[in-house]
Amino acid sequence: MTTATTVQDVAAYILEKSGPMTAMKLQKLCYYSLAWHMTWEDRALFPERVQAWANGPVIVDLYAKHRGQFMLDAPWDSGDSSALDDGERSSIDAVLSTYGKFTASQLSDMTHREKPWIDARAGVAEGARSRNEITLGAIHEYYSGL
């Protein structure tokens, strides 16, 4: 199922709600928002693909907008938080409530212990670059089983 919401819209909402954060933390919060929204709503939060990079899941389209920046803050001009529907906001709010207290490194470590990232990194040396996709099917299967 397709959605009109983009990862940029999700990033804008997260930064508006949570304030300044590192680019890595924003990546992980967008990933967990996608994962839990898939589980709760049976639909993708955004269409952009997720890759299994060395430091955890990365949404490349989001990375392209913050590349070279360490700290990010609202307003996030690349997205529009008003594009989110109530269900999408509710999923993101729940993720922020649960995961927002963790640091970027803690969130990265958490993703490294989870099957979608581990499976997508199969055969890739630790710390090596990878463009392997973490599929929506793998995300949905894992998180809906928790």
Long-range contacts (C-beta under 8 A, 24 or more apart in sequence): 1-43, 1-44, 2-44, 2-47, 3-43, 3-44, 3-45, 3-46, 3-47, 4-83, 5-45, 5-46, 5-83, 5-84, 5-85, 5-88, 6-46, 6-47, 6-48, 6-61, 6-79, 6-83, 7-46, 7-48, 7-59, 7-61, 7-62, 7-79, 8-61, 8-62, 8-65, 8-76, 8-78, 8-79, 8-80, 9-46, 9-79, 9-80, 9-81, 9-83, 9-84, 10-34, 10-45, 10-46, 10-79, 10-84, 10-88, 10-92, 11-62, 11-65, 11-72, 11-76, 11-78, 11-79, 12-74, 12-75, 12-76, 12-78, 12-79, 12-80, 12-81, 13-79, 13-81, 13-84, 13-89, 13-92, 14-92, 14-96, 15-72, 15-73, 15-74, 15-75, 15-76, 16-74, 16-75, 16-76, 16-81, 17-92, 17-93, 17-96, 18-96, 18-100, 19-73, 19-74, 20-71, 20-72, 20-73, 21-71, 21-72, 21-73, 21-104, 22-70, 22-71, 22-72, 22-104, 23-63, 23-66, 23-69, 23-70, 23-71, 23-72, 24-55, 24-56, 24-104, 24-105, 24-107, 24-108, 25-103, 25-104, 25-107, 26-62, 26-66, 26-72, 27-56, 27-57, 27-58, 27-59, 27-62, 27-63, 28-56, 28-57, 28-99, 28-104, 28-107, 28-108, 28-110, 28-111, 29-95, 29-96, 29-99, 29-100, 29-107, 30-59, 30-62, 31-56, 31-57, 31-59, 31-111, 32-95, 32-99, 32-107, 33-91, 33-92, 33-95, 34-59, 34-139, 35-116, 35-139, 35-142, 35-143, 36-91, 36-94, 36-95, 36-143, 37-87, 37-88, 37-91, 37-92, 38-136, 38-139, 38-140, 38-143, 38-144, 39-140, 39-143, 39-144, 39-146, 40-91, 40-94, 41-87, 41-88, 41-91, 42-140, 44-136, 45-88, 45-91, 45-92, 49-133, 50-133, 50-134, 50-139, 51-120, 51-130, 51-131, 51-132, 51-133, 51-134, 52-116, 52-117, 52-120, 52-121, 52-124, 52-130, 52-132, 52-133, 52-134, 53-129, 53-130, 54-126, 54-127, 54-128, 54-129, 54-130, 55-108, 56-107, 56-108, 56-111, 56-112, 56-117, 57-111, 57-116, 57-117, 57-134, 114-142, 115-142, 116-142
